[in-house]
Amino acid sequence: LFLMRADAFMDAFKRLDEDTRYTMFAAFAESVAEHSGQSVKHYRHELGPAAREIFLNAAVNLAADMGWGGWRFGPHTPGEMTLDVANSPFAEGHGDSGIPVCAPILGLTEALGGIIFSVDPQVEEIECAAVTGGDTCRFVARLG
């Protein structure tokens, strides 16, 4: 287990030029999705709909335990899942930004979306507190 303060971690990204920062955020999200997804793929075909909701509730608790903000999944439709994250440590640690910065949550949302949809979804951070100045980030996972 590796722990690091989000502000120290995100400050490293702030020191990169914008193009490199964007590339690093994308790579970071892909890496989290891949490595978290390995566990998720093991479960996705084993869990029925009720168990999938229990799995997501466990993810909410785990995110809180890891200090990844307050997570709340929205209602799921057959092709879309939303996640609101209050007080993202990544947005807070980065500060003001012109682009969304919560790459670790984006990657984990992709992995968790695989539980709901039984296939890997397309995920985007459609609202980032570092961009808006608010306190909530919103992620949407959609079937490709």
C-alpha positions in Angstrom: 0.0 0.0 0.0 1.3 3.4 -1.0 -0.1 6.6 0.7 0.7 10.1 -0.3 -1.0 13.4 0.4 -3.1 14.5 -2.5 -1.8 18.1 -2.4 1.8 16.9 -2.8 0.9 14.5 -5.5 -1.2 16.9 -7.5 1.3 19.7 -7.1 3.7 17.6 -9.2 1.1 17.6 -12.0 0.7 21.4 -11.7 4.4 21.8 -12.5 4.0 20.2 -15.9 3.1 22.2 -19.0 -0.6 21.9 -19.9 -0.2 19.4 -22.8 2.0 17.1 -20.7 -0.3 17.4 -17.7 -3.3 16.4 -19.9 -1.3 13.4 -21.2 -0.3 12.4 -17.7 -3.9 12.6 -16.4 -5.1 10.4 -19.2 -2.3 7.9 -18.6 -3.1 7.9 -14.8 -6.8 7.3 -15.4 -6.1 4.5 -17.8 -3.7 2.9 -15.4 -6.1 3.0 -12.5 -8.9 1.7 -14.7 -6.7 -1.2 -15.8 -5.4 -2.2 -12.4 -8.7 -1.7 -10.6 -10.5 -3.3 -13.5 -8.6 -6.6 -13.1 -10.4 -7.1 -9.8 -13.7 -5.9 -11.1 -13.7 -8.2 -14.1 -13.4 -11.1 -11.8 -16.7 -10.2 -10.2 -18.7 -8.6 -13.0 -20.1 -11.9 -14.4 -20.6 -13.4 -10.9 -22.8 -10.7 -9.5 -26.6 -10.3 -10.1 -28.2 -6.8 -10.2 -28.7 -6.6 -6.4 -25.2 -7.7 -5.6 -23.9 -5.1 -8.1 -25.5 -2.3 -6.0 -24.0 -3.8 -2.9 -20.6 -3.7 -4.6 -21.0 0.0 -5.5 -22.0 0.8 -1.9 -18.9 -0.9 -0.7 -16.9 1.2 -3.2 -18.5 4.4 -1.7 -17.3 3.3 1.7 -13.8 2.4 0.5 -13.5 5.7 -1.3 -14.3 7.5 2.0 -11.8 5.3 3.9 -9.1 6.2 1.3 -9.9 9.9 1.6 -11.1 10.2 -2.0 -14.1 12.4 -1.1 -17.8 11.8 -0.5 -19.1 9.6 -3.3 -22.8 9.3 -4.3 -23.8 7.2 -7.3 -26.8 8.5 -9.2 -29.6 6.4 -10.6 -28.4 4.0 -13.2 -30.1 3.8 -16.6 -29.5 0.9 -19.0 -26.8 3.0 -20.7 -25.5 5.5 -18.1 -24.2 5.7 -14.6 -23.3 9.0 -12.8 -21.1 9.6 -9.8 -20.9 12.8 -7.8 -17.9 13.3 -5.6 -17.9 16.0 -3.0 -14.6 17.4 -1.8 -12.3 15.5 -4.2 -8.8 15.5 -2.7 -7.4 15.7 -6.3 -9.4 18.8 -7.2 -8.6 20.4 -3.8 -4.9 19.3 -4.0 -4.5 20.7 -7.5 -6.4 23.9 -7.1 -7.7 26.0 -10.1 -7.4 24.3 -13.4 -8.6 24.7 -17.0 -9.0 21.0 -17.3 -10.6 18.3 -15.1 -8.0 16.8 -12.7 -9.6 13.9 -10.9 -7.9 11.2 -13.0 -7.7 8.5 -10.3 -11.5 8.8 -9.7 -12.1 8.7 -13.4 -10.2 5.5 -13.8 -11.9 3.9 -10.8 -15.3 5.0 -12.2 -14.5 3.2 -15.4 -13.6 0.0 -13.5 -16.8 0.2 -11.4 -18.9 1.0 -14.4 -17.8 -2.4 -15.7 -19.8 -3.9 -12.8 -23.0 -2.1 -13.7 -22.8 -2.6 -17.5 -20.9 -5.9 -17.7 -18.6 -4.3 -20.3 -16.1 -1.5 -20.0 -17.9 1.9 -20.4 -16.7 5.2 -21.7 -16.2 7.6 -18.8 -15.7 11.3 -18.6 -15.5 13.9 -15.8 -18.1 16.3 -16.9 -17.8 18.7 -14.0 -14.6 19.2 -11.9 -14.4 21.4 -8.8 -10.9 22.5 -9.9 -12.4 24.0 -13.1 -15.8 25.3 -11.7 -14.6 26.4 -8.3 -17.4 24.4 -6.7 -17.1 21.5 -4.3 -18.5 18.6 -6.4 -17.1 16.7 -9.3 -19.4 14.7 -11.6 -18.4 11.6 -13.6 -20.6 9.9 -16.2 -20.0 6.3 -17.5 -21.8 5.4 -20.7 -21.9 2.4 -22.9 -19.7 3.1 -26.0 
